[in-house]
């Protein structure tokens, strides 16, 4: 999804730039040098955030299971 949005915005920006400068739009540039790196960066950020959330949930489940075990033994 991030790649599609980045590609759309980079194509629009490239077309607008080409119209202002009166040159032919280079859509391959928009794909290779703008959309693809942005999508990679967004993907990396999403992976890191998801990993952090999963680690937090794992720790929380482990602590709650320990509390439940101690409550059951009493």
TAJOSUL-V26064 format. One record per run of one state. SS is the DSSP state (alpha for helix, beta for strand, coil for the rest). FROM is the first residue (numbers start at 1). TO is the last residue. Records with the same first field share a line. If there is no record, write none. Layout:
# TAJOSUL-V26064
SS->FROM-TO + FROM-TO
This chain:
# TAJOSUL-V26064
coil->1-1 + 22-26 + 74-74
alpha->2-21 + 27-73
